[in-house]
Amino acid sequence: MSETDPDELQSQPSSTRHPGIDHVLSATALKALAHPLRVRIYDELSAHGPLTASGLGERLDESSGAMSYHLRQLERAGLVRENTARGKGRERWWERVPGSVAIPDTRTLAPGSAERLAAKLVEDEWMRAREQNYREFIADGEAVFGPEWLDIATADTINLRLTPEQLAELVAEIDAVFLKFGARYKLTPSPGSRPVQIHLNAFPLVRGEATSPDSTNSDTKERS
């Protein structure tokens, strides 16, 4: 099997828009990923590590043949690769190509273009998957996890009033923490560790109004 061309993933260094991101999805990769099942495959490999086509099929309730087809499309786009260290005989294990990825800034994509529609589909599927994972934890967490996990799991909503510069500072500091823990535990997980997903959304509220110079506001925080 030929090695995937690394140029298929457009490399981009960390920036103010994508701090700590290794790759911004190229048009080729974005179009290959713009299929709900392929996004789910990509997410499963991201969260749970290498899997076979049959293992993915069991997790996603799809046939191994369908998984093999979609994995080959993702492989051609440089998004997944075969893990040859795990294979036995004809068994093939697949893993996500290492590195963090981001969707291109949609403002740079022509309205109605295939690239922009693909970016929207991938973004919607990622949001759907995030919500589904959290709903599964709320519904089934008590039956699966002990208090050592249930007591520490959290979902916070913090309401602040910030300028763009202050929000950029906050996001940069949070990203620095994510990068530190990623470097420490991503490649060398500790015994007893489980896949953990952390969501961060930081954005201005559409229906909010700018603070006037003479107004004051109390910050509020919600915890669930």
C-alpha positions in Angstrom: 0.0 0.0 0.0 1.4 3.4 -1.0 2.0 6.0 1.7 -0.6 8.8 1.7 0.7 12.0 0.2 1.2 14.4 3.2 0.3 17.3 0.9 -3.3 16.1 1.0 -3.5 17.8 4.4 -2.7 21.4 4.1 -0.3 22.1 6.9 -0.8 25.4 8.9 1.1 26.5 12.0 -0.6 27.6 15.1 -2.3 31.0 14.7 -4.7 33.3 16.5 -7.6 31.7 14.6 -6.4 28.0 15.0 -4.1 27.9 18.0 -2.4 24.5 18.3 -4.0 23.2 15.1 -1.7 21.0 13.0 -3.8 21.0 9.8 -6.5 23.0 8.2 -8.6 20.6 6.1 -7.7 20.9 2.4 -10.5 21.0 -0.2 -9.8 17.4 -1.0 -9.9 16.2 2.6 -13.0 18.3 3.3 -15.0 16.9 0.4 -14.0 13.3 1.3 -15.2 13.9 4.9 -18.4 15.6 3.8 -20.5 12.4 4.4 -22.3 11.8 7.7 -21.0 8.2 8.0 -17.5 9.2 7.3 -17.6 11.9 9.9 -18.8 9.3 12.4 -16.0 6.9 11.4 -13.5 9.7 11.8 -14.9 10.6 15.2 -14.8 6.9 16.4 -11.2 6.6 15.4 -10.4 9.9 17.1 -12.1 9.0 20.4 -11.4 5.3 20.7 -8.2 4.7 18.7 -7.5 2.0 16.0 -10.4 -0.2 14.9 -11.0 -2.8 12.2 -13.7 -2.3 9.6 -15.8 -5.0 11.3 -15.2 -3.3 14.7 -16.4 0.0 13.3 -19.4 -1.7 11.7 -20.4 -3.1 15.1 -20.0 0.3 16.8 -21.9 2.2 14.1 -24.4 -0.5 13.2 -23.2 -0.7 9.6 -21.7 -3.5 7.4 -18.0 -4.1 7.4 -18.1 -3.7 3.6 -19.6 -0.2 3.9 -16.9 0.6 6.5 -14.1 -0.7 4.2 -15.4 1.5 1.3 -15.6 4.7 3.4 -12.2 4.0 5.0 -10.6 3.8 1.6 -12.1 7.2 0.7 -10.8 8.7 3.9 -7.4 7.1 3.3 -7.1 8.6 -0.2 -7.8 12.0 1.4 -5.0 11.5 4.0 -7.4 11.4 6.9 -6.9 7.8 8.1 -4.2 5.2 7.6 -3.7 1.5 8.2 -2.0 0.6 11.4 0.2 -2.3 10.2 1.5 -3.0 13.7 -1.9 -4.4 14.7 -2.8 -6.4 11.7 -2.8 -10.2 11.7 -3.3 -12.1 8.4 -5.9 -10.3 6.3 -7.1 -8.3 9.3 -6.6 -4.6 8.8 -6.7 -2.0 11.6 -7.3 1.6 10.8 -6.4 4.7 12.7 -6.8 8.5 12.3 -3.8 10.2 10.9 -2.2 12.0 14.0 -2.6 15.7 14.5 -5.3 18.2 15.3 -7.5 19.5 12.4 -9.7 22.4 11.8 -12.3 23.4 9.2 -11.3 26.3 6.9 -12.6 29.7 7.7 -15.9 29.6 5.7 -15.6 33.3 5.1 -12.9 32.5 2.6 -15.1 30.0 0.7 -17.4 31.1 -2.1 -21.1 31.1 -1.1 -22.8 28.1 -2.5 -19.5 26.4 -3.4 -18.9 22.7 -2.9 -16.2 23.5 -0.4 -18.5 25.7 1.7 -21.3 23.2 1.6 -18.9 20.5 2.6 -17.6 22.6 5.5 -21.1 23.2 6.7 -22.0 19.5 6.6 -18.8 18.5 8.5 -19.4 21.2 11.1 -23.0 20.2 11.6 -22.0 16.5 12.0 -19.4 17.4 14.6 -21.9 19.4 16.6 -24.4 16.6 16.4 -21.8 14.1 17.6 -20.8 16.3 20.5 -24.4 16.6 21.6 -25.0 12.9 21.2 -22.0 12.0 23.3 -23.1 14.2 26.1 -26.7 13.0 26.0 -25.4 9.4 26.2 -23.4 10.3 29.3 -26.4 12.0 31.0 -28.7 9.1 30.1 -26.4 6.1 30.8 -23.5 7.5 32.8 -24.7 6.3 36.2 -25.0 2.7 34.9 -21.5 2.7 33.4 -19.3 4.7 35.6 -18.5 4.8 39.3 -18.3 7.8 41.6 -14.7 8.5 40.8 -15.9 9.5 37.3 -19.3 10.9 38.1 -18.1 13.2 40.8 -15.6 14.9 38.5 -17.5 15.1 35.2 -18.9 18.6 34.7 -20.6 20.8 32.1 -20.2 24.5 32.8 -21.7 27.6 31.1 -20.0 30.8 32.0 -21.5 34.1 30.9 -19.1 37.0 30.7 -18.9 40.4 29.0 -15.6 40.6 27.1 -14.0 42.6 24.3 -12.6 40.6 21.3 -9.1 41.0 22.7 -10.2 39.7 26.1 -11.9 36.7 24.5 -8.8 36.0 22.5 -6.7 36.1 25.6 -9.1 33.7 27.4 -9.2 31.2 24.5 -5.4 31.3 24.2 -4.9 30.4 27.9 -7.5 27.6 27.7 -5.8 26.2 24.5 -2.5 26.3 26.3 -3.9 24.0 29.0 -5.4 21.7 26.4 -2.0 21.5 24.6 -0.2 20.7 27.8 -2.5 17.8 28.7 -2.5 16.6 25.1 1.3 16.4 25.1 1.3 14.7 28.4 -1.4 12.0 27.9 -2.4 11.7 24.2 0.3 9.3 23.1 1.1 7.8 26.5 -2.2 7.2 28.3 -2.1 6.1 31.9 -3.3 2.7 33.1 -7.1 2.8 33.8 -7.6 5.8 31.6 -10.7 6.1 29.4 -11.5 8.2 26.4 -12.5 11.7 27.6 -14.1 14.4 25.5 -13.8 18.1 26.4 -15.9 20.7 24.6 -15.1 24.3 24.5 -17.4 26.8 22.7 -16.4 30.5 23.0 -18.5 33.0 21.0 -20.5 36.2 21.3 -24.2 35.9 21.7 -26.1 37.0 18.5 -28.9 38.7 20.5 -26.5 40.5 22.9 -25.7 44.2 22.9 -22.4 46.0 23.3 -21.7 47.4 26.8 -22.0 51.1 27.0 -19.1 53.0 28.8 -21.2 53.8 31.9 -22.9 50.4 32.4 -22.1 47.6 34.8 -22.9 43.9 34.6 -22.7 40.9 37.0 -21.1 37.8 35.6 -23.1 34.7 35.9 -22.2 31.0 35.9 -24.3 27.9 35.4 -23.2 24.4 36.3 -24.8 21.1 35.6 
